Amino acid sequence: MQNQAHLEHMTVWGLVSEASLVVQAVMLCLVLASLISWYLIVQRGGVLRRTEALARDFLKRFRSDETGALYRAGVQQELPADAALQRIFLAGYQSFSQLQAHAGNSTETVLDGVERSLAVAIAEQEERLEKGLPFLATVGSVSPYIGLFGTVWGIMNSFLGLSQVQQATLSTVAPGIAEALIATAIGLFAAIPAVMAYNRFSARSQTLIARYYAFANELQGRLHRRLNGVGAGMAAAA
């Protein structure tokens, strides 16, 4: 009867509070990793949604408005932090305006400078998109092994407890095994969302990066046509 009452009063919190210091440290580490992961999941999800929405909006304006007007409007306002495509555009067009102002620069020189400026701007936005992803990848790959360490330690303590009693009962073995399984469960709870979020965010980030490069090519093509038109007009005037 005493053993049965002991088993009935076993709770998750009771098992955690009575676990060894090593297992408690493992559980605390996993809980902290899970909390940080969920914060990053919510935060990065919001960043990607805003970046995608702003990119779609700016791409529509870019294809319907005049390039110079877009640039003047962009430099006169404070851009949102997530307006990645517009920042790339401003960097490329600013380089174009500065290089075009020098009469000695050829078309190739101007376009090469624009391409380098676009590459730098895209690299900055790419780094921003991937912020936090390495941590999610680390949590997703390491948490199960940390939980497994807690499991092994808990089972080891259970067997050590068995060696000190003459008769093995369920009440003797159950707490150690239960705390070991809790460590495993917490490890999986931390790892599974982190892995799913990392895969999802990586795919969306790569899609956005591909869109950045496609936009850069589209902008360079428009600027190239503009330069050729200016050059042809100057030749005809001469």
VENWO-V395957 format. One record per pair of residues at least 6 apart in sequence whose C-alpha atoms are under 7 Angstrom apart, sorted by the first residue. I is the first residue (numbers start at 1). GAP is how many residues later the second one is. D is the distance in whole Angstrom. If there is no record, write none. Layout:
# VENWO-V395957
i | gap | d
I | GAP | D
I | GAP | D
This chain:
# VENWO-V395957
i | gap | d
3 | 168 | 6
7 | 164 | 7
15 | 160 | 7
15 | 164 | 6
16 | 8 | 7
16 | 163 | 6
19 | 160 | 6
23 | 127 | 5
23 | 130 | 7
23 | 131 | 7
26 | 120 | 7
26 | 121 | 7
26 | 124 | 6
27 | 156 | 6
27 | 159 | 7
30 | 113 | 7
30 | 156 | 6
30 | 157 | 6
30 | 160 | 6
33 | 106 | 7
33 | 157 | 7
34 | 156 | 5
37 | 99 | 6
37 | 157 | 6
40 | 92 | 7
41 | 156 | 6
47 | 35 | 7
50 | 32 | 6
51 | 31 | 5
51 | 32 | 6
51 | 33 | 7
54 | 29 | 6
55 | 28 | 7
55 | 30 | 6
58 | 28 | 7
71 | 19 | 6
84 | 41 | 6
85 | 127 | 7
88 | 30 | 6
88 | 33 | 5
88 | 34 | 6
91 | 26 | 6
91 | 27 | 6
91 | 30 | 7
92 | 22 | 5
92 | 25 | 6
92 | 26 | 5
95 | 18 | 7
95 | 19 | 6
95 | 22 | 7
96 | 14 | 6
96 | 18 | 6
99 | 6 | 7
99 | 11 | 6
100 | 10 | 6
107 | 120 | 7
118 | 98 | 7
122 | 90 | 7
126 | 83 | 6
129 | 76 | 6
133 | 65 | 6
136 | 58 | 5
136 | 59 | 7
136 | 62 | 6
137 | 57 | 7
137 | 58 | 6
137 | 61 | 6
139 | 52 | 6
139 | 55 | 6
140 | 51 | 4
140 | 52 | 6
140 | 54 | 5
140 | 55 | 5
141 | 50 | 7
143 | 44 | 5
143 | 45 | 7
143 | 47 | 6
143 | 48 | 6
144 | 40 | 7
144 | 43 | 5
144 | 44 | 6
144 | 47 | 7
146 | 41 | 7
147 | 36 | 5
147 | 37 | 4
147 | 39 | 7
147 | 40 | 5
148 | 36 | 6
150 | 30 | 6
150 | 33 | 6
151 | 29 | 4
151 | 30 | 6
151 | 32 | 6
151 | 33 | 6
152 | 28 | 7
154 | 22 | 5
154 | 23 | 6
154 | 25 | 6
154 | 26 | 5
155 | 21 | 6
155 | 22 | 5
155 | 25 | 6
157 | 19 | 6
158 | 15 | 6
158 | 18 | 5
158 | 19 | 7
162 | 6 | 6
162 | 10 | 7
